[in-house]
Amino acid sequence: MTYQEIYEKVRDALKNADANTVSGKLAIEFFITGEGEGKFYVLVDGGKVYVEPYDYVDNDARLIADADTIIKIANGKLKPEAAYVSGVLKVEGNVGRALDLKPLIESAMPPKRKRKSKEEVEAEKAAKEAEKAAKEAEKAAKEAEKAAKASEKEAAAKAPAKSEEKAPAKAVKKAPAKKAPAKKTTK
């Protein structure tokens, strides 16, 4: 990994950091050892966080570590105090001020997802099952309504045919034919 890549990773990790987590001005120089060797600094001043690829002579502390360690610290995957105690991070200068980086780094991290309790998980599962059952019941009700309407239509279509079949034919009485009056013939 190159120096530029390491610097950019740290800069990107701290771009959303809250400068208000640090009291006063804080200047920390990072010295990368091994692959990608180089220096850059993190400055918190005037409510802003700066990560710049230069030496910072008037720093509060200097952190010395390899690239992997520095990136892990900047990403919040390794606590600075744990790195210091284990010996993978060396600090020159004011150790207390170096530890002021911790809240700054933490403020840049996305909020951790709260782990749900067993009861919350079960309640969500029950709610989903109830919602699913309600949808199925609604679907069944619609299908039943549709079937009932189809049944009504079928019954209505058959009803006139049955009444015609059952109704007896009405007898029509014919009136006796009237005889036409006889014509008088004159002889």
C-alpha positions in Angstrom: 0.0 0.0 0.0 1.4 3.4 -0.9 1.7 6.4 1.4 -1.0 8.2 -0.6 -3.5 5.3 -0.2 -2.8 5.2 3.6 -3.2 8.9 4.0 -6.5 8.9 1.9 -7.9 6.0 4.0 -7.3 7.9 7.2 -8.6 11.2 5.7 -11.8 9.5 4.5 -12.3 7.7 7.8 -12.2 11.0 9.7 -14.1 13.2 7.2 -17.3 13.0 9.3 -15.6 13.4 12.7 -17.1 15.9 15.2 -14.5 18.5 16.1 -16.5 19.3 19.2 -15.4 16.1 20.8 -12.0 17.6 21.4 -11.4 20.5 23.7 -9.1 23.2 22.4 -6.6 22.7 19.6 -5.2 19.2 19.0 -2.4 18.4 16.6 -1.3 14.8 16.2 1.4 13.7 13.8 1.2 10.1 12.4 4.4 8.5 11.3 3.9 5.4 9.1 6.6 2.8 9.4 7.4 0.1 6.9 5.4 -0.1 3.6 4.0 3.3 2.6 6.4 5.1 5.1 5.6 8.8 5.6 4.1 11.4 7.8 0.8 13.3 8.0 -1.1 15.0 10.7 -4.6 15.4 12.1 -5.4 18.9 13.4 -8.5 19.9 15.3 -8.8 23.6 15.5 -11.6 26.2 15.3 -14.3 23.6 15.2 -12.8 21.8 12.2 -10.9 18.6 11.6 -8.0 18.7 9.1 -6.1 15.7 7.9 -3.1 16.9 5.8 -0.1 15.0 4.2 2.6 17.2 5.8 4.9 17.3 8.9 3.5 19.2 11.8 6.3 20.5 13.9 4.3 22.0 16.7 2.3 18.8 17.5 0.9 17.6 20.8 2.0 14.0 20.1 3.5 11.8 17.5 1.9 8.3 16.8 4.3 5.8 15.3 2.9 2.5 13.8 2.7 0.5 10.6 0.1 1.3 8.0 -2.3 -1.5 9.0 -2.3 -0.3 12.6 -2.9 3.3 11.7 -5.8 2.4 9.4 -7.4 0.2 12.0 -7.2 3.0 14.6 -8.7 5.5 12.1 -11.5 3.2 11.2 -12.3 2.4 14.8 -11.4 -1.2 14.5 -8.5 -0.9 16.9 -8.6 1.2 20.1 -5.6 3.5 20.4 -5.0 2.5 24.0 -5.1 -1.2 23.1 -2.6 -0.6 20.3 -0.4 1.4 22.7 -0.5 -1.2 25.5 0.2 -4.0 23.1 3.2 -2.2 21.7 2.1 -1.9 18.1 1.6 1.9 18.6 4.3 4.1 20.0 3.6 7.6 21.3 6.1 10.4 21.5 4.9 13.6 23.3 1.8 14.0 25.4 0.1 10.6 25.7 -3.0 12.2 27.3 -3.5 14.5 24.3 -2.9 11.5 22.0 -5.8 9.7 23.7 -8.1 12.7 22.9 -8.1 11.2 19.4 -10.4 8.4 20.6 -13.6 10.4 20.9 -12.8 12.1 17.6 -12.4 8.8 15.9 -15.6 7.4 17.6 -17.6 10.4 16.4 -16.6 9.6 12.8 -18.0 6.0 13.0 -21.5 5.2 11.9 -23.7 4.4 14.9 -23.6 0.8 16.0 -26.8 -1.2 15.4 -28.4 -2.0 18.7 -28.7 -5.7 19.2 -32.3 -6.7 19.7 -33.4 -8.6 22.7 -35.0 -12.1 22.4 -38.3 -10.6 23.3 -38.0 -7.9 20.6 -37.1 -10.5 17.9 -40.0 -12.7 18.9 -42.5 -9.7 19.0 -41.4 -8.7 15.5 -41.8 -12.3 14.3 -45.3 -12.5 15.8 -46.2 -9.2 14.2 -45.0 -10.4 10.8 -47.0 -13.6 11.2 -50.1 -11.8 12.2 -49.8 -9.4 9.3 -49.3 -12.4 7.0 -52.4 -14.1 8.5 -54.4 -10.9 8.1 -53.5 -10.7 4.4 -54.4 -14.3 3.8 -57.7 -13.8 5.6 -58.4 -10.8 3.4 -57.5 -12.7 0.3 -59.8 -15.6 1.3 -62.7 -13.2 2.1 -62.3 -11.6 -1.4 -62.3 -15.0 -3.0 -65.4 -16.0 -1.1 -67.1 -12.8 -2.1 -66.2 -13.4 -5.7 -67.5 -17.0 -5.5 -70.8 -15.8 -3.9 -71.3 -13.2 -6.7 -70.7 -15.9 -9.3 -73.1 -18.2 -7.6 -75.8 -15.4 -7.5 -75.3 -14.8 -11.2 -75.6 -18.5 -12.0 -78.8 -18.8 -9.9 -80.2 -15.7 -11.6 -79.5 -17.1 -15.0 -81.3 -20.4 -14.2 -84.3 -18.8 -12.4 -86.2 -17.5 -15.4 -85.7 -20.8 -17.3 -87.2 -22.8 -14.4 -90.3 -20.5 -14.1 -91.0 -20.9 -17.7 -90.8 -24.7 -17.5 -93.1 -24.9 -14.5 -95.8 -22.4 -15.5 -98.7 -24.3 -17.1 -99.7 -23.2 -20.5 -102.9 -21.0 -20.2 -105.8 -22.3 -22.1 -107.3 -19.8 -24.4 -111.0 -20.1 -24.8 -112.1 -19.4 -28.2 -115.4 -17.6 -28.6 -117.8 -19.5 -30.9 -117.5 -18.3 -34.4 -120.4 -16.0 -35.3 -122.2 -17.0 -38.4 -122.5 -14.3 -40.9 -126.1 -13.2 -41.6 -127.5 -14.9 -44.6 -127.8 -12.8 -47.6 -131.2 -12.2 -48.9 -131.7 -13.0 -52.4 -134.5 -11.6 -54.4 -136.1 -13.4 -57.1 
